[in-house]
């Protein structure tokens, strides 16, 4: 092949598949984070893909710290954490770009649970054989001590931290390792009682029933108005990988279209 023009043309044609592959790789984003955000990320990611053509792959079972570490290592484009960044993580070049909030709820497999008073929760957890109003046993599901929701329960409901520690002394009380295990276990147990978020219930299409607290149902409307006050925050964190493309996702969530997607996932942008 002596013709220089032919050689140049062949070189360009051979380069095309590589260039196309590079472009495809650049527009597929990898997200991960705390378990309660996984269904939300998949739902929001699908809406973002429909609007922009940029695809989103959501990695499961990382947890907050695992996702932050993966982000710092360049293995994720965005991490969603149940806690704010630590100073050392921020010093490593990570940045918090968005905070969402969702109702933190108590949920049960009981088909028609009565509402509960938050002041009664410590006594319910420490009672020998607590029951629902119809006599069905209340079967409590705990989370590990290291889990963010364990600390959150203690912050949201006075007296509950001590009650949970007392409950841990009973070996028959199950402990769900992950957010997904938590919902799955609570769905299998008749009369279960566990803590979770409305976004996880909604986006994972859980069959659990949320419980009114102090006479207020944990709907998104009640949460937005302030009538339902129990909150869990989700922190969106960026690193250096595909930062421009990932910021398009953040910008989408801050747009009117994105606001509708957030509401459909039972989350709101933090107004604090």
TILOTOR-325507 format. One record per residue (C-alpha): x, y, z; residue number from 1. Coordinates in Angstrom, 3 decimals. Example, Ala and Ser with C-alpha at 12.3 -4.5 7.8 and 13.67 -1.06 7.14 Angstrom:
<sites>
<site u="12.300" v="-4.500" w="7.800" resi="1"/>
<site u="13.670" v="-1.060" w="7.140" resi="2"/>
</sites>
This chain:
<sites>
<site u="0.000" v="0.000" w="0.000" resi="1"/>
<site u="2.224" v="2.756" w="-1.353" resi="2"/>
<site u="-0.378" v="5.489" w="-1.798" resi="3"/>
<site u="0.008" v="7.899" w="1.165" resi="4"/>
<site u="-3.638" v="8.977" w="0.887" resi="5"/>
<site u="-4.883" v="5.380" w="1.141" resi="6"/>
<site u="-2.648" v="4.743" w="4.166" resi="7"/>
<site u="-3.999" v="7.895" w="5.857" resi="8"/>
<site u="-7.600" v="6.893" w="5.150" resi="9"/>
<site u="-7.109" v="3.380" w="6.533" resi="10"/>
<site u="-5.452" v="4.783" w="9.647" resi="11"/>
<site u="-8.439" v="7.079" w="10.247" resi="12"/>
<site u="-10.958" v="4.267" w="9.721" resi="13"/>
<site u="-9.141" v="1.952" w="12.119" resi="14"/>
<site u="-9.143" v="4.679" w="14.752" resi="15"/>
<site u="-12.918" v="5.194" w="14.592" resi="16"/>
<site u="-14.003" v="2.232" w="16.795" resi="17"/>
<site u="-11.502" v="3.235" w="19.477" resi="18"/>
<site u="-12.741" v="6.810" w="19.489" resi="19"/>
<site u="-16.351" v="5.641" w="19.668" resi="20"/>
<site u="-15.522" v="3.341" w="22.568" resi="21"/>
<site u="-13.766" v="6.174" w="24.413" resi="22"/>
<site u="-16.800" v="8.418" w="23.984" resi="23"/>
<site u="-19.148" v="5.701" w="25.243" resi="24"/>
<site u="-16.966" v="5.080" w="28.267" resi="25"/>
<site u="-16.854" v="8.798" w="29.033" resi="26"/>
<site u="-20.683" v="8.999" w="29.103" resi="27"/>
<site u="-21.299" v="6.045" w="31.402" resi="28"/>
<site u="-21.150" v="7.191" w="35.003" resi="29"/>
<site u="-20.599" v="4.966" w="38.030" resi="30"/>
<site u="-22.511" v="5.881" w="41.193" resi="31"/>
<site u="-22.697" v="4.179" w="44.582" resi="32"/>
<site u="-23.310" v="4.847" w="48.221" resi="33"/>
<site u="-25.355" v="4.163" w="51.317" resi="34"/>
<site u="-27.872" v="1.372" w="50.856" resi="35"/>
<site u="-30.947" v="3.551" w="51.285" resi="36"/>
<site u="-29.875" v="5.586" w="48.243" resi="37"/>
<site u="-29.510" v="2.711" w="45.764" resi="38"/>
<site u="-33.099" v="2.550" w="44.509" resi="39"/>
<site u="-33.247" v="6.348" w="44.456" resi="40"/>
<site u="-30.034" v="6.579" w="42.390" resi="41"/>
<site u="-31.330" v="4.027" w="39.886" resi="42"/>
<site u="-34.604" v="5.905" w="39.491" resi="43"/>
<site u="-32.959" v="9.319" w="39.210" resi="44"/>
<site u="-30.292" v="7.892" w="36.909" resi="45"/>
<site u="-32.927" v="6.525" w="34.532" resi="46"/>
<site u="-34.611" v="9.941" w="34.357" resi="47"/>
<site u="-31.235" v="11.594" w="33.737" resi="48"/>
<site u="-30.391" v="9.129" w="30.967" resi="49"/>
<site u="-33.749" v="9.751" w="29.287" resi="50"/>
<site u="-33.070" v="13.507" w="29.376" resi="51"/>
<site u="-29.390" v="13.498" w="28.349" resi="52"/>
<site u="-28.385" v="10.127" w="26.905" resi="53"/>
<site u="-25.666" v="9.791" w="29.564" resi="54"/>
<site u="-25.999" v="6.369" w="31.173" resi="55"/>
<site u="-25.674" v="5.665" w="34.878" resi="56"/>
<site u="-24.549" v="2.415" w="36.484" resi="57"/>
<site u="-25.306" v="2.081" w="40.209" resi="58"/>
<site u="-23.022" v="-0.155" w="42.285" resi="59"/>
<site u="-24.692" v="-1.869" w="45.254" resi="60"/>
<site u="-23.470" v="-2.792" w="48.736" resi="61"/>
<site u="-20.756" v="-0.168" w="49.168" resi="62"/>
<site u="-22.101" v="1.806" w="52.120" resi="63"/>
<site u="-21.196" v="5.414" w="52.853" resi="64"/>
<site u="-17.524" v="4.946" w="53.755" resi="65"/>
<site u="-16.946" v="2.314" w="51.063" resi="66"/>
<site u="-18.377" v="4.577" w="48.382" resi="67"/>
<site u="-16.310" v="7.545" w="49.571" resi="68"/>
<site u="-13.155" v="5.421" w="49.455" resi="69"/>
<site u="-14.050" v="4.174" w="45.958" resi="70"/>
<site u="-14.642" v="7.774" w="44.863" resi="71"/>
<site u="-11.259" v="8.858" w="46.226" resi="72"/>
<site u="-9.626" v="5.950" w="44.355" resi="73"/>
<site u="-11.234" v="7.031" w="41.073" resi="74"/>
<site u="-13.500" v="3.976" w="40.866" resi="75"/>
<site u="-16.732" v="5.975" w="41.188" resi="76"/>
<site u="-17.950" v="9.221" w="39.674" resi="77"/>
<site u="-20.314" v="10.083" w="42.528" resi="78"/>
<site u="-20.831" v="8.806" w="46.065" resi="79"/>
<site u="-23.952" v="9.244" w="48.189" resi="80"/>
<site u="-23.239" v="9.201" w="51.896" resi="81"/>
<site u="-25.483" v="9.072" w="54.946" resi="82"/>
<site u="-22.972" v="11.333" w="56.707" resi="83"/>
<site u="-21.099" v="14.536" w="55.800" resi="84"/>
<site u="-17.515" v="14.368" w="54.573" resi="85"/>
<site u="-14.839" v="14.074" w="57.222" resi="86"/>
<site u="-12.115" v="16.760" w="57.161" resi="87"/>
<site u="-9.510" v="14.282" w="55.891" resi="88"/>
<site u="-11.827" v="13.231" w="53.037" resi="89"/>
<site u="-12.406" v="16.836" w="52.014" resi="90"/>
<site u="-8.659" v="17.488" w="52.208" resi="91"/>
<site u="-8.154" v="14.585" w="49.779" resi="92"/>
<site u="-10.009" v="16.537" w="47.092" resi="93"/>
<site u="-13.584" v="15.325" w="47.544" resi="94"/>
<site u="-16.402" v="17.862" w="47.595" resi="95"/>
<site u="-19.998" v="17.833" w="48.786" resi="96"/>
<site u="-22.179" v="19.233" w="45.988" resi="97"/>
<site u="-25.760" v="18.504" w="47.021" resi="98"/>
<site u="-27.745" v="17.435" w="50.072" resi="99"/>
<site u="-31.105" v="15.697" w="49.825" resi="100"/>
<site u="-33.523" v="14.916" w="52.627" resi="101"/>
<site u="-36.157" v="12.231" w="52.974" resi="102"/>
<site u="-38.559" v="11.242" w="55.748" resi="103"/>
<site u="-37.062" v="8.765" w="58.204" resi="104"/>
<site u="-39.852" v="6.316" w="58.991" resi="105"/>
<site u="-40.771" v="3.338" w="61.088" resi="106"/>
<site u="-42.204" v="0.525" w="58.985" resi="107"/>
<site u="-43.851" v="-2.845" w="59.512" resi="108"/>
<site u="-45.158" v="-5.882" w="57.689" resi="109"/>
<site u="-48.403" v="-5.556" w="59.697" resi="110"/>
<site u="-51.142" v="-4.907" w="57.162" resi="111"/>
<site u="-52.924" v="-2.231" w="59.190" resi="112"/>
<site u="-50.631" v="-0.854" w="61.887" resi="113"/>
<site u="-51.855" v="1.618" w="64.438" resi="114"/>
<site u="-49.936" v="4.845" w="64.819" resi="115"/>
<site u="-47.296" v="5.115" w="67.508" resi="116"/>
<site u="-46.287" v="7.851" w="69.920" resi="117"/>
<site u="-42.579" v="8.599" w="69.883" resi="118"/>
<site u="-42.557" v="8.909" w="73.671" resi="119"/>
<site u="-43.690" v="5.267" w="73.868" resi="120"/>
<site u="-40.947" v="3.851" w="71.633" resi="121"/>
<site u="-38.339" v="3.123" w="74.358" resi="122"/>
<site u="-40.927" v="1.194" w="76.385" resi="123"/>
<site u="-42.014" v="-0.764" w="73.294" resi="124"/>
<site u="-38.445" v="-1.787" w="72.515" resi="125"/>
<site u="-37.666" v="-2.868" w="76.063" resi="126"/>
<site u="-40.951" v="-4.632" w="76.788" resi="127"/>
<site u="-40.691" v="-8.393" w="77.083" resi="128"/>
<site u="-43.488" v="-9.147" w="74.623" resi="129"/>
<site u="-44.737" v="-5.963" w="72.933" resi="130"/>
<site u="-47.809" v="-6.235" w="70.707" resi="131"/>
<site u="-49.714" v="-4.232" w="68.149" resi="132"/>
<site u="-53.228" v="-3.039" w="69.020" resi="133"/>
<site u="-54.741" v="-6.311" w="67.772" resi="134"/>
<site u="-52.447" v="-8.577" w="69.808" resi="135"/>
<site u="-50.018" v="-9.406" w="66.986" resi="136"/>
<site u="-46.487" v="-9.559" w="68.460" resi="137"/>
<site u="-44.180" v="-6.682" w="67.547" resi="138"/>
<site u="-40.962" v="-8.209" w="66.198" resi="139"/>
<site u="-38.138" v="-5.690" w="66.137" resi="140"/>
<site u="-35.291" v="-5.635" w="63.598" resi="141"/>
<site u="-32.046" v="-3.962" w="64.713" resi="142"/>
<site u="-29.106" v="-2.563" w="62.740" resi="143"/>
<site u="-25.379" v="-2.885" w="63.590" resi="144"/>
<site u="-23.918" v="-0.384" w="66.060" resi="145"/>
<site u="-21.702" v="1.020" w="63.287" resi="146"/>
<site u="-24.669" v="1.702" w="60.994" resi="147"/>
<site u="-25.551" v="5.384" w="60.554" resi="148"/>
<site u="-29.247" v="4.706" w="61.142" resi="149"/>
<site u="-28.493" v="3.378" w="64.629" resi="150"/>
<site u="-27.080" v="6.747" w="65.665" resi="151"/>
<site u="-29.884" v="8.544" w="63.821" resi="152"/>
<site u="-32.562" v="6.674" w="65.773" resi="153"/>
<site u="-30.946" v="7.844" w="69.006" resi="154"/>
<site u="-30.855" v="11.436" w="67.745" resi="155"/>
<site u="-34.439" v="11.516" w="66.484" resi="156"/>
<site u="-36.195" v="9.727" w="69.340" resi="157"/>
<site u="-35.234" v="10.563" w="72.961" resi="158"/>
<site u="-34.438" v="7.507" w="75.062" resi="159"/>
<site u="-34.205" v="5.161" w="72.106" resi="160"/>
<site u="-30.408" v="4.798" w="72.089" resi="161"/>
<site u="-30.414" v="3.259" w="75.575" resi="162"/>
<site u="-33.398" v="1.055" w="74.693" resi="163"/>
<site u="-31.608" v="-0.265" w="71.594" resi="164"/>
<site u="-28.517" v="-1.138" w="73.628" resi="165"/>
<site u="-30.671" v="-3.004" w="76.119" resi="166"/>
<site u="-32.376" v="-4.849" w="73.282" resi="167"/>
<site u="-29.015" v="-5.998" w="71.915" resi="168"/>
<site u="-28.625" v="-8.177" w="74.997" resi="169"/>
<site u="-31.395" v="-10.425" w="73.661" resi="170"/>
<site u="-29.822" v="-12.892" w="71.209" resi="171"/>
<site u="-33.138" v="-13.695" w="69.532" resi="172"/>
<site u="-33.451" v="-10.133" w="68.152" resi="173"/>
<site u="-32.239" v="-10.154" w="64.511" resi="174"/>
<site u="-29.687" v="-7.654" w="63.195" resi="175"/>
<site u="-29.870" v="-6.676" w="59.522" resi="176"/>
<site u="-26.421" v="-5.934" w="58.090" resi="177"/>
<site u="-27.486" v="-3.706" w="55.179" resi="178"/>
<site u="-30.394" v="-1.453" w="54.267" resi="179"/>
<site u="-31.582" v="-4.013" w="51.724" resi="180"/>
<site u="-31.323" v="-6.849" w="54.282" resi="181"/>
<site u="-33.319" v="-4.686" w="56.669" resi="182"/>
<site u="-36.308" v="-4.379" w="54.336" resi="183"/>
<site u="-36.142" v="-7.993" w="53.208" resi="184"/>
<site u="-36.046" v="-9.299" w="56.780" resi="185"/>
<site u="-38.839" v="-6.988" w="57.936" resi="186"/>
<site u="-41.027" v="-8.088" w="55.004" resi="187"/>
<site u="-40.604" v="-11.769" w="55.937" resi="188"/>
<site u="-41.324" v="-11.284" w="59.657" resi="189"/>
<site u="-45.004" v="-11.019" w="60.692" resi="190"/>
<site u="-45.576" v="-7.940" w="62.837" resi="191"/>
<site u="-42.088" v="-6.535" w="62.201" resi="192"/>
<site u="-40.922" v="-3.084" w="63.278" resi="193"/>
<site u="-37.870" v="-1.397" w="61.790" resi="194"/>
<site u="-36.476" v="1.985" w="60.823" resi="195"/>
<site u="-35.875" v="2.980" w="57.200" resi="196"/>
<site u="-36.464" v="5.870" w="54.802" resi="197"/>
<site u="-39.437" v="6.769" w="52.666" resi="198"/>
<site u="-37.207" v="6.950" w="49.584" resi="199"/>
<site u="-36.063" v="3.359" w="50.065" resi="200"/>
<site u="-39.633" v="2.168" w="50.636" resi="201"/>
<site u="-40.845" v="3.943" w="47.495" resi="202"/>
<site u="-37.975" v="3.347" w="45.061" resi="203"/>
<site u="-37.523" v="-0.319" w="46.003" resi="204"/>
<site u="-41.297" v="-0.862" w="45.861" resi="205"/>
<site u="-41.318" v="-2.377" w="49.331" resi="206"/>
<site u="-44.460" v="-4.037" w="50.663" resi="207"/>
<site u="-43.833" v="-2.675" w="54.152" resi="208"/>
<site u="-46.303" v="-0.207" w="55.627" resi="209"/>
<site u="-45.094" v="3.106" w="57.066" resi="210"/>
<site u="-46.368" v="4.106" w="60.506" resi="211"/>
<site u="-47.873" v="7.419" w="61.582" resi="212"/>
<site u="-45.904" v="8.972" w="64.445" resi="213"/>
<site u="-47.579" v="11.260" w="66.973" resi="214"/>
<site u="-50.627" v="11.332" w="64.737" resi="215"/>
<site u="-48.800" v="12.434" w="61.575" resi="216"/>
<site u="-48.457" v="10.183" w="58.534" resi="217"/>
<site u="-44.964" v="10.170" w="56.954" resi="218"/>
<site u="-46.036" v="11.449" w="53.544" resi="219"/>
<site u="-43.855" v="13.673" w="51.406" resi="220"/>
<site u="-46.454" v="16.438" w="51.702" resi="221"/>
<site u="-46.415" v="16.321" w="55.501" resi="222"/>
<site u="-42.626" v="16.230" w="55.450" resi="223"/>
<site u="-42.358" v="19.232" w="53.142" resi="224"/>
<site u="-44.772" v="21.249" w="55.271" resi="225"/>
<site u="-42.862" v="20.405" w="58.451" resi="226"/>
<site u="-45.748" v="18.466" w="60.021" resi="227"/>
<site u="-43.661" v="15.284" w="59.844" resi="228"/>
<site u="-40.271" v="16.241" w="61.227" resi="229"/>
<site u="-38.104" v="13.111" w="61.244" resi="230"/>
<site u="-35.396" v="13.514" w="58.620" resi="231"/>
<site u="-32.530" v="11.604" w="57.075" resi="232"/>
<site u="-30.059" v="13.487" w="54.884" resi="233"/>
<site u="-28.140" v="12.109" w="51.922" resi="234"/>
<site u="-24.891" v="13.823" w="50.890" resi="235"/>
<site u="-23.844" v="13.816" w="47.225" resi="236"/>
<site u="-20.054" v="13.835" w="46.906" resi="237"/>
<site u="-17.823" v="14.353" w="43.861" resi="238"/>
<site u="-14.212" v="13.481" w="43.155" resi="239"/>
<site u="-12.099" v="14.216" w="40.109" resi="240"/>
<site u="-13.251" v="11.425" w="37.784" resi="241"/>
<site u="-15.614" v="12.560" w="34.996" resi="242"/>
<site u="-16.376" v="15.623" w="37.106" resi="243"/>
<site u="-17.848" v="17.625" w="34.213" resi="244"/>
<site u="-20.255" v="14.838" w="33.225" resi="245"/>
<site u="-21.220" v="14.165" w="36.840" resi="246"/>
<site u="-21.950" v="17.843" w="37.420" resi="247"/>
<site u="-24.461" v="17.572" w="34.576" resi="248"/>
<site u="-26.294" v="15.031" w="36.750" resi="249"/>
<site u="-26.225" v="17.412" w="39.727" resi="250"/>
<site u="-27.442" v="20.268" w="37.492" resi="251"/>
<site u="-30.249" v="18.026" w="36.248" resi="252"/>
<site u="-31.401" v="17.380" w="39.826" resi="253"/>
<site u="-31.432" v="21.135" w="40.447" resi="254"/>
<site u="-33.580" v="21.788" w="37.354" resi="255"/>
<site u="-37.427" v="21.849" w="37.310" resi="256"/>
<site u="-37.400" v="18.436" w="35.588" resi="257"/>
<site u="-35.031" v="17.114" w="38.233" resi="258"/>
<site u="-37.186" v="18.483" w="41.044" resi="259"/>
<site u="-40.067" v="16.370" w="39.729" resi="260"/>
<site u="-37.780" v="13.326" w="39.630" resi="261"/>
<site u="-36.704" v="13.979" w="43.225" resi="262"/>
<site u="-40.296" v="14.168" w="44.434" resi="263"/>
<site u="-41.128" v="10.935" w="42.619" resi="264"/>
<site u="-38.254" v="9.327" w="44.556" resi="265"/>
<site u="-39.566" v="10.757" w="47.878" resi="266"/>
<site u="-36.624" v="13.129" w="48.364" resi="267"/>
<site u="-36.292" v="16.903" w="48.460" resi="268"/>
<site u="-33.303" v="19.197" w="48.038" resi="269"/>
<site u="-32.115" v="20.401" w="51.430" resi="270"/>
<site u="-33.157" v="23.965" w="52.172" resi="271"/>
<site u="-30.876" v="24.468" w="55.194" resi="272"/>
</sites>
